[in-house]
Amino acid sequence: MKDRKRKQADLDALRKHLTESKNVFVTSFNKLTVAQDFELRKAVRGAGGMYEVVKNTLAEKAASGTPSQDALKGLEGTSAVAYTTGDPVALAKALTKYAKENPSFTFKAGVVEGRVVNLQAINDLANMPPKEEIYAKLLFLINAPAQRLVTALGGVGRNLAVVVDQGVKENKFGN
């Protein structure tokens, strides 16, 4: 059993993580093996996040005054939090993929960019393309009009050169 100092240290550490993280996913699990837990933690780390099993009362106390306060209020059963300061899409994808492979792992709630989201929003987030792909598409869309303009301007000069060339060949220009 932990003494009061250890419990306070755990509370302070969790509060710090929840305050710094704008993206938090609250999950539930039943009867995960050590190997399954290892795989889950590995997937979360690979997505740039952290994963921590928490006591419900500790989580509620640690979350008070943070954006995660509403998501961690009144938890029941086994609970864990996965959080990241980075890309929420990557973490949502990793957790959703793991949940599909392990039905005993489920979502309870989530906080994305400081806003509480429902389970459908978590699934929608997991189905989004990665941030890099969105940036690539955006840059393509920004660049496409410039490419069309250059092509059109080049076409005008090319067409003018063809007309002049035909006029010279057909001797249309008077001497």
Beta strands, then each sheet from edge to edge (+ up, - down):
strand 1: 23-28
strand 2: 50-54
strand 3: 79-84
strand 4: 106-112
strand 5: 115-117
sheet 1: 2+ 3- 1+ 4- 5+
end
